[in-house]
Amino acid sequence: MVARFANRFEKVQKLMAIENLDLLLVVNRENLIYFTGLTQIECLAVLIPREGDPCAVTLWLDAAYVERESGLKTYGYHFPQESLASKVVERINAYGFKKPRIGFERYFVDFALYDGLRRAFPESDFVGAADLFYRIRAIKEPQEIELMRRAAAATCRGMEAAVKSIRPGVTELDILAEAEYAMLKAGSGGSSFRPQVVSGERTLLTHPCASNKRIASGEVVVIHLGATYEGYCAKMCRTVAVGDIPAEQEKVYQVLLEAQGRAIAALRPGATAGEVDAAARQVVEKAGYGSNYLDVVGYGVGLRQSEFYPIIGKGREEIIEAGMVVDLLLPTVYYPGIGGPRVTDVIFVGEKQNEILTDYPREMMRIA
């Protein structure tokens, strides 16, 4: 049986050869979706040898389903007599490895699984391989872009519902509830991060989320939403002025909007991530806000809302390639009283022109 995404396995095996890895252990949800196409997954691992056929390990109850849908030879384990760890060790031995150099993902390898592996193989040969996963996922295939378009469409529906619900006296959570319901109705599988509806001074927090704070006249509301479709993410951020806000706060938003436009124009195949950042940073610095601005303005987007290749930031050397999807512009101007407004979109880098997937008005919206 041929793996559903045989081309993806071939690409990653080429990178494994360059990195001198014998085996990749895949247990992270995003990477499991990437290599199997399955979103209804628990207790699953995929093993990718540098040479030969990959395989999957899962609970015996799900083994037939995983093998049928993914095209991978799948081995089931019987719990509690067996565990995911013991079955993974068994399959690694079946490949013939004695001291394999094993590549691990960045996040959340279950301790029981890790402990089983280090009891069976030399821990000194365990290697962090996060960059390899991010690099292979950075260039999207056409079907991935279509899934992201659907996630983006749901995000836009959520933004529309959020904006319509804003008025003095409602809480941030009230607004978020309307947005999330609209996104789910539009087909979203849920947000990939804690969505943000924040207002007033709370817009300057680093990672805020919606609260019971009531919206007041004379402040901005920042809405940062995301949706998923079959595992793939889209997100966007917009700013709404409630009543009359300080003139310099309006200026900050216009500066950020211009900076975003310059960055999107610079986002083209062959450019470096640092050059994209510089296009935005020049606008911010010229306006006098450079010392109140972050060094990173965007990330890749795909199966995570913020992937770590490419990172769009000051001096970054990653080369932008056609097929990448990134978000721009993440930061606000961090200055009390005038900072807080934000604008963010997800952009697909095309061979000849870019496509803003989150197609929703970007001008500051106003509520009387």
C-alpha positions in Angstrom: 0.0 0.0 0.0 1.4 3.4 -1.0 1.4 6.1 1.7 -1.2 8.8 1.0 1.5 11.5 1.0 4.5 9.5 -0.4 6.0 12.7 -1.8 6.2 14.2 1.7 8.0 11.2 3.0 10.5 11.3 0.1 11.2 15.0 0.8 11.8 14.5 4.5 14.0 11.4 3.9 16.3 13.5 1.7 16.7 16.0 4.5 17.3 13.2 6.9 20.2 12.1 4.8 21.7 15.6 4.9 21.2 15.8 8.7 22.6 12.2 9.2 19.4 11.0 10.9 18.5 7.3 10.9 14.9 7.7 12.0 12.3 10.4 12.7 9.8 9.8 15.4 6.5 11.7 14.7 4.0 12.0 17.6 3.1 15.8 17.4 -0.4 16.4 16.2 0.5 18.8 13.5 3.1 16.5 12.0 0.9 13.5 12.2 -1.8 15.4 10.2 0.9 16.4 7.7 2.1 12.8 7.1 -1.2 11.0 7.4 -4.0 13.5 6.6 -5.8 12.3 9.7 -7.3 14.7 12.2 -9.2 12.1 14.3 -6.0 10.9 15.9 -4.9 9.8 19.4 -2.2 7.4 20.6 -0.5 7.4 17.2 3.1 7.5 16.2 4.7 7.5 12.7 8.2 6.2 12.2 10.2 7.4 9.2 13.5 5.6 8.4 16.1 7.4 6.3 15.7 4.5 3.8 12.8 2.2 3.4 9.1 2.5 4.1 7.6 4.4 7.0 5.1 2.8 9.3 2.5 3.8 11.9 1.9 2.5 15.4 -1.5 3.0 17.2 -4.0 1.3 19.4 -5.1 -2.0 17.8 -8.8 -0.8 17.7 -7.7 2.0 15.3 -5.0 0.2 13.3 -7.2 -0.8 10.4 -8.7 2.7 10.1 -5.2 4.4 10.2 -3.8 1.9 7.6 -6.8 2.4 5.3 -6.8 6.2 5.4 -3.1 6.9 5.5 -1.8 4.1 3.3 0.9 3.3 5.9 1.6 -0.2 7.2 0.1 0.1 10.7 0.9 -1.9 13.8 -1.6 -2.1 16.6 -0.7 -2.5 20.3 -2.9 -4.0 22.9 -3.1 -2.0 26.1 -2.3 -2.6 28.9 -0.2 -5.6 28.0 1.6 -3.3 25.5 2.1 0.4 25.2 2.9 2.9 22.4 6.5 3.0 23.7 7.0 -0.8 23.6 5.5 -1.1 20.1 7.6 1.8 18.8 10.7 0.1 20.2 9.7 -3.2 18.6 9.3 -1.5 15.2 12.6 0.3 15.5 14.3 -3.0 16.2 12.4 -4.5 13.2 14.1 -1.9 11.0 17.4 -3.4 12.1 18.7 -0.4 14.1 20.9 -1.0 17.1 22.1 2.5 17.9 19.8 4.7 15.8 20.2 8.5 15.5 16.6 9.5 16.2 15.2 12.9 15.4 12.6 14.3 17.8 10.1 17.2 17.3 10.1 20.4 19.3 7.1 19.9 21.5 5.4 17.4 23.8 6.9 13.9 23.5 5.1 11.9 26.2 7.5 11.0 29.0 6.4 7.4 29.0 7.3 7.1 25.3 10.6 8.9 25.7 11.5 6.8 28.7 10.8 3.6 26.8 13.1 4.8 24.0 16.0 5.8 26.2 15.8 2.4 28.0 16.1 0.7 24.6 18.6 3.0 22.7 21.4 5.3 23.6 20.0 8.7 24.7 23.2 10.4 23.4 21.9 9.6 19.8 18.6 11.5 20.3 18.5 14.7 18.3 16.2 17.7 18.1 14.8 17.8 14.5 12.2 20.6 14.8 13.8 22.7 12.1 13.6 19.8 9.7 9.9 19.5 10.2 9.2 23.2 9.9 11.3 23.5 6.7 9.5 20.7 4.9 6.1 22.1 5.9 7.0 25.6 4.9 6.3 25.1 1.2 2.6 24.3 0.8 1.0 22.1 -1.8 -2.1 23.3 -3.7 -4.4 21.1 -1.6 -2.9 22.7 1.6 -3.6 26.2 0.3 -7.2 25.3 -0.4 -7.7 24.1 3.1 -6.1 27.3 4.4 -8.5 29.3 2.2 -11.4 27.6 3.8 -10.0 28.3 7.3 -9.5 31.9 6.2 -13.1 32.2 5.0 -14.3 31.0 8.4 -12.0 33.5 10.1 -13.5 36.3 8.1 -17.0 35.2 9.1 -15.9 35.3 12.7 -14.5 38.8 12.3 -17.7 40.0 10.7 -19.7 38.7 13.7 -17.3 40.2 16.2 -17.4 43.7 14.7 -21.2 43.7 14.5 -21.4 42.8 18.2 -19.2 45.6 19.5 -20.8 48.4 21.4 -20.2 50.1 24.8 -21.2 47.9 27.7 -20.7 44.5 26.2 -17.9 42.3 27.5 -14.9 41.1 25.5 -16.2 37.5 26.1 -19.6 38.5 24.7 -17.9 39.5 21.4 -15.7 36.4 21.3 -18.7 34.2 21.8 -20.3 35.6 18.7 -17.1 35.3 16.7 -16.5 31.7 17.7 -20.1 30.6 17.0 -19.9 32.2 13.5 -16.6 30.5 12.7 -17.9 27.1 13.8 -21.1 27.6 11.7 -18.8 28.4 8.8 -17.0 25.1 9.1 -14.1 25.8 11.4 -12.7 22.9 13.4 -11.9 25.4 16.2 -9.2 27.9 16.9 -5.6 26.8 17.0 -4.8 29.4 19.7 -6.6 31.3 22.5 -8.4 34.0 20.5 -8.1 37.5 21.6 -10.7 40.2 22.1 -9.1 42.9 24.2 -9.7 46.6 24.7 -8.2 49.7 26.3 -4.9 49.2 28.1 -5.2 45.4 27.8 -4.3 45.7 24.1 -0.6 46.2 25.2 -0.4 42.8 26.9 1.9 40.3 25.2 -0.5 37.3 25.1 -3.9 38.6 26.2 -7.2 36.7 25.9 -10.8 37.8 26.2 -12.1 38.7 29.7 -15.2 40.0 31.4 -14.0 43.6 30.9 -16.7 45.8 29.4 -16.1 47.8 26.3 -16.0 51.6 26.9 -16.3 54.5 24.6 -13.1 56.2 23.7 -10.9 53.0 23.4 -9.9 50.6 20.7 -10.9 46.9 20.6 -8.4 44.6 19.1 -9.8 41.3 17.7 -7.3 38.5 16.9 -9.1 35.4 15.7 -8.2 32.1 14.1 -10.0 29.1 12.5 -8.9 25.7 11.3 -10.0 23.5 8.5 -8.9 19.8 8.5 -6.0 20.9 10.7 -4.9 23.9 8.7 -4.9 27.3 10.2 -5.7 30.9 9.3 -5.8 34.0 11.5 -6.3 37.7 11.3 -6.3 40.7 13.5 -8.3 43.9 13.2 -8.8 47.1 15.2 -12.1 48.8 16.0 -12.4 52.3 17.4 -15.3 52.8 19.8 -16.3 56.4 19.8 -13.5 59.1 19.6 -10.0 57.8 20.3 -6.8 59.8 20.7 -5.5 61.2 17.4 -2.1 59.7 17.9 -3.6 56.2 18.4 -5.2 56.6 15.0 -1.9 57.6 13.6 -0.3 54.5 15.1 -2.8 52.3 13.2 -2.2 54.1 9.9 1.6 53.7 10.4 1.1 49.9 11.0 -1.3 49.6 8.0 1.3 51.3 5.7 4.1 49.1 7.2 2.0 46.0 6.5 1.4 47.0 2.9 5.2 47.6 2.4 6.0 44.2 3.9 3.4 42.4 1.8 4.9 44.1 -1.3 8.4 43.0 -0.3 7.3 39.4 0.4 8.3 37.8 -2.8 10.4 34.7 -3.9 14.1 35.3 -3.5 13.8 38.0 -0.8 15.1 37.3 2.7 12.9 37.4 5.7 15.0 40.3 7.0 14.3 42.3 3.9 10.6 41.9 4.4 10.9 43.0 8.0 13.0 46.0 7.0 10.3 47.2 4.6 7.9 47.4 7.5 10.4 48.6 10.0 11.5 51.6 7.9 7.9 52.9 8.0 7.7 52.5 11.8 11.1 54.0 12.4 10.4 57.0 10.2 7.2 57.7 12.2 9.3 57.7 15.4 8.1 54.5 16.9 11.1 52.2 16.2 12.2 51.9 19.8 8.7 50.7 20.8 8.5 47.9 18.2 9.4 44.2 18.3 12.2 42.5 16.3 9.8 39.9 14.8 6.8 40.8 12.7 5.6 37.5 11.3 5.9 33.7 11.1 5.0 30.9 8.8 1.5 29.7 9.1 0.1 26.2 8.3 -0.7 23.4 10.6 0.3 25.7 13.5 -0.8 29.3 13.8 2.9 30.3 14.2 5.4 28.1 12.6 9.1 28.7 13.1 10.1 28.7 9.4 10.3 31.3 8.1 10.4 33.8 10.9 10.0 37.3 9.5 12.2 39.5 11.7 15.1 41.9 11.9 18.2 40.5 10.2 16.6 37.1 9.5 18.3 35.2 6.6 15.6 32.7 5.6 14.9 32.9 1.8 11.2 33.5 0.9 10.0 30.9 -1.6 6.8 30.5 -3.7 4.4 28.3 -1.8 5.1 29.7 1.6 2.3 31.2 3.8 3.2 33.8 6.4 1.3 36.2 8.7 2.1 40.0 8.7 2.1 42.2 10.8 2.1 40.9 14.3 3.4 43.7 16.6 1.8 46.9 17.7 3.6 50.0 19.0 4.2 49.3 22.6 3.7 52.8 24.1 1.0 53.5 26.8 -1.9 55.6 25.7 -1.2 55.5 22.0 -0.1 51.9 21.3 -2.3 48.8 21.0 -3.8 48.9 17.5 -2.9 45.9 15.3 -3.5 44.5 11.9 -2.6 41.0 10.8 -3.3 38.9 7.7 -2.2 35.5 6.3 -0.5 35.8 2.9 0.2 33.1 0.4 3.4 33.8 -1.6 2.8 33.1 -5.3 5.2 32.7 -8.1 4.1 36.1 -9.6 1.8 37.7 -7.0 0.7 37.2 -3.5 -2.8 36.4 -2.2 -4.1 37.7 1.0 -6.1 34.7 2.2 -7.9 36.7 5.0 -9.7 38.9 2.6 -11.4 41.4 5.0 -11.4 45.2 5.1 -8.2 46.5 6.7 -9.0 50.1 7.5 -9.8 50.9 11.1 -13.4 50.3 11.7 -15.5 52.7 13.9 -18.4 52.2 16.2 -20.2 55.3 17.4 
